[in-house]
Amino acid sequence: MPPTIFEDSIARPDLFHWFGVSQPEFDAWLAVLPVRVHPGLVSFWRRTGGGDCFESETLLGPLTTGPGDNVIEVSEFYWDKGLPRDLLLFHTGMCLSASSVDSRRHRNRLAILKPETFEVAEWFDTFNAWYQNTLRSEYAGRYGLAV
């Protein structure tokens, strides 16, 4: 099985900067979030709080206040530009990635979006499948991550 984002961040901590998150604050935030979020993304946030990785990738965080880092603020910016409101952005960088928040339509999957139209370019059922096919496939060779 290919390494996860967590294993890669242990092997190369210089490439990953996690924002961190207080569990009580995160649980309170999640309880009042008006949308459903992919469970793999919830687990990722619970462990990291989101963060920056490689040279240009931001995994948006639920409680961070840095400009361009907060999942709700960035999603609102893109919703105003036409992103469907049943998609919650969680990643910006080489592409835009979102969590499908309408479980009836998309079964709570993760997606890569076409930047011009916000149409789904590819779906992923797990957070690790998303990571393997986006960030890891782009950066693993460049940074000598184990295969």
Summary of the structure (lengths in Angstrom):
residues: 147
radius of gyration: 14.5
end to end distance: 9.3
largest distance: 40.6
contacts: 430
relative contact order: 0.17
helix: 41%
strand: 21%
